[in-house]
Amino acid sequence: MTKTSTSKNNVNLPTPNMFQPKMDMESDAEIDLFYEQIKSKLDRLAKNPQDETINKILAYSRSL
């Protein structure tokens, strides 16, 4: 007869560290600040792309 059991160290059980936020991650405020700083540059790029940018996009789309 075979004896079976379930380990108490199951990898699927939540650990205390799972629910603590990571300290090294950027906060939402930092991410929002960064976005605000580059937003105008992104808008300008979308409205006036350089010919090189357009050619790269076209070359990529043709390679698919």
Backbone hydrogen bonds in HBPLUS format (Angstrom, degrees):
<---DONOR---> <-ACCEPTOR-->    atom                        ^
c    i                          cat <-CA-CA->   ^        H-A-AA   ^      H-
h    n   atom  resd res      DA  || num        DHA   H-A  angle D-A-AA Bond
n    s   type  num  typ     dist DA aas  dist angle  dist       angle   num
A0013-LEU N   A0010-ASN O   3.29 MM   3  5.71 164.5  2.32 110.6 115.2     1
A0018-MET N   A0015-THR O   3.05 MM   3  5.48 153.6  2.12 114.8 122.5     2
A0020-GLN N   A0017-ASN O   3.45 MM   3  5.47 162.8  2.49 102.7 107.5     3
A0031-ILE N   A0027-SER O   3.12 MM   4  6.45 158.5  2.17 151.3 157.3     4
A0032-ASP N   A0028-ASP O   2.85 MM   4  6.05 160.3  1.89 151.2 156.7     5
A0033-LEU N   A0029-ALA O   2.93 MM   4  6.07 156.0  1.99 144.1 150.6     6
A0034-PHE N   A0030-GLU O   2.99 MM   4  6.19 160.8  2.03 146.7 151.6     7
A0035-TYR N   A0031-ILE O   2.97 MM   4  6.20 162.1  2.00 150.1 154.9     8
A0036-GLU N   A0032-ASP O   2.95 MM   4  6.18 159.8  1.99 149.9 155.2     9
A0037-GLN N   A0033-LEU O   3.09 MM   4  6.34 145.9  2.21 144.6 153.5    10
A0037-GLN N   A0034-PHE O   3.12 MM   3  5.16 122.5  2.46  95.4 109.9    11
A0038-ILE N   A0034-PHE O   3.18 MM   4  6.53 141.8  2.34 147.2 157.0    12
A0038-ILE N   A0035-TYR O   3.16 MM   3  5.31 127.9  2.45  98.8 111.7    13
A0039-LYS N   A0035-TYR O   2.84 MM   4  5.68 123.1  2.17 150.1 164.7    14
A0042-LEU N   A0038-ILE O   2.97 MM   4  6.25 154.9  2.03 156.6 164.5    15
A0043-ASP N   A0039-LYS O   2.91 MM   4  6.16 159.7  1.95 153.4 159.0    16
A0044-ARG N   A0040-SER O   2.99 MM   4  6.14 159.0  2.03 143.8 149.3    17
A0045-LEU N   A0041-LYS O   3.01 MM   4  6.16 155.4  2.08 143.5 150.0    18
A0046-ALA N   A0042-LEU O   3.01 MM   4  6.24 156.8  2.07 149.2 154.8    19
A0047-LYS N   A0043-ASP O   3.08 MM   4  6.29 145.6  2.21 145.2 154.2    20
A0048-ASN N   A0044-ARG O   2.90 MM   4  5.92 153.5  1.97 151.7 158.3    21
A0053-THR N   A0050-GLN O   3.03 MM   3  5.21 120.0  2.40 100.1 114.4    22
A0054-ILE N   A0050-GLN O   3.12 MM   4  6.52 160.0  2.16 154.5 159.4    23
A0055-ASN N   A0051-ASP O   2.91 MM   4  6.14 161.3  1.94 152.6 157.7    24
A0056-LYS N   A0052-GLU O   2.98 MM   4  6.20 151.2  2.06 145.2 152.7    25
A0057-ILE N   A0053-THR O   3.04 MM   4  6.32 156.8  2.10 149.1 155.2    26
A0058-LEU N   A0054-ILE O   2.94 MM   4  6.19 163.0  1.97 153.2 157.8    27
A0059-ALA N   A0055-ASN O   2.88 MM   4  6.01 160.0  1.93 145.9 151.7    28
A0060-TYR N   A0056-LYS O   2.97 MM   4  6.11 155.0  2.03 143.6 150.4    29
A0061-SER N   A0057-ILE O   2.93 MM   4  6.16 160.1  1.97 149.8 155.4    30
A0062-ARG N   A0058-LEU O   3.00 MM   4  6.20 148.0  2.11 146.5 154.8    31
A0063-SER N   A0059-ALA O   3.15 MM   4  6.30 133.5  2.38 136.6 148.1    32
A0063-SER N   A0060-TYR O   3.08 MM   3  5.12 131.4  2.33  96.2 109.6    33
